[in-house]
Every structure is written in structure tokens, then in C-alpha cells.
Amino acid sequence: MGFFATKTRRNSADDSEARAELSELTRQGLPNQFEAVGEALASGSGSVAACEVAGRLLARDGASLDEALELLSRTTHLVTGQEPAFVDVRALSMAWSESTLAYLHQLSCEDPLTGLASLAHIRSRLSELYRGQLGPSAAEPGDLGETHALVVVELPEDRPGRVAPGDDHFTRAMRLTRLGEIVRTVFSGTETIGRSGTNRVVVIVERDARLGRRVALLRKMLATADHPTRVWIEGLPPTDDGAASLLDELCRH
């Protein structure tokens, strides 16, 4: 796409007159977060500030830079019939990058991208629990499945309204980070919360009377936050080796 169009838009009174307010039909066709950009383009009043705001909002929502630029191009074509001006592209890109870096700099956990516990840490924690469940003979394992479980939260591979090519590893890591933050608001105690593969968060939890209610609350919070996710309780196998196989399976797409 010709994002870096060299032709700049006039900001004169004539241009402002030529572009009146957006029609209702055009307004309805604008992508989310781009109404202000469309209005600025239509009025000719200058769209740099609106592009900066859109870039920050899209980064906050987990959109990739490729997706953000695609939406800017779509908006500009819809309103003006032209490619985005370089100043608009630069404004949106810089705002997206600054917002993304600021977000990542706040992370302080094992995984530098998501802040979630690594798969190795989850595996180690489960092994500790299995060792603690040894029977009287110190050889026969107890049934950890009766006392503990995994809560699995899955971010689907396909998200409605998203551009698939822009759904890269970095973007998905940011979405998992936000997903993990929501999970922590429900499981805020000593539970181990980690990343499993590229699209799942797993929590090692105790099976108690609160578990069903907490999972129901998590589903409700994710639905309110507009996270298209699956949430389920995964039973633990009777042996440590079986748990290792289960984690391997959960890491696969």
C-alpha cells in the first residue's frame, strides 16, 4: 500500500470549504477509533492530532501497527479518495510505538513480553505439588486431581474484525499480557499464572467451593472487556509425567 504518499493535503480555506461535514453514510463506514480522523479529514482542519489519538487507542486495544495503518488507509480513502498523507502516517505510527513501549516497560515478570510465568515455571510448580502428594510409601502418588486443577483461558486464533496478517507474535503477546491482567484480578492469591504457547494462559488452582464461582466471574469479566476467549477447568492427571504431557498438549495450536 502507498502509505507514504508524497502528495500533502492543503490546509487552506478553499480546502476546508470543499470538504464539509461527514455524511451519515460515510460516518457509519469509518473503522472504530477513526471517527475523529474522518471528521478532521473532511473539514480539512488538520488530522495529525486525531491520528495520534487513534494510534494510542489502537495500541491500547492490542492492534498491530500493520492493522493500524490499514485502518488509516481505509479511512482516508473513504473520506478523501486518496492515500494517507505522510504526516498522518508518521503521527499514527509514532503514537502507536510510544504507547506500546510504555506498556511493555511496565512489565516486571519472568516473561519479558507478557509478564506471565514461563511454561518451565508452571511445569516446576506442578512437579512440586505432585511431590507433596506422595502417599505413605513415598512411592505411590496421591490424586492431585482431587485437590488441584488448571484453569485454561484461550485467545482464539481468529478474531472477528481483525486483519490476520497483522496478528504477529508481538501483537499476540500484548493481548496475552492484558488477558493475564484480567485473570489476576480473579485469581489474586498464591495461584501460579503462566503462559502456555502463543494463545493460552493457565492457572494452577485449588479445587475448592469457590472455584466454579471464580471461573464464572472470569468469563463475565472477559465478556465485558470484549475479549473473545474460551475458559475451562482442566483436570490434572494422576502422575507428574501425565501432567507434562498435558502441558505439551495445551501448548499446541
Secondary structure, DSSP 8 states (H G I E B T S, - for coil): ---SB------SHHHHHHS-S--HHHHHHS-TT-HHHHHHHHHTS--HHHHHHHHHHHHHTT--HHHHHHHHHHHHHHHHSS--BHHHHHHHHHHHHHHHHHHHHT--SSSTTT-SB-HHHHHHHHHHHHHHTB-TTSSSB--GGGTEEEEEEE--S--TT--GGG--HHHHHHHHHHHHHHHHHHS-SS-EEEEETTTEEEEEEE-STTHHHHHHHHHHHHHHTT---EEEEEE--SSHHHHHHHHHHHH--
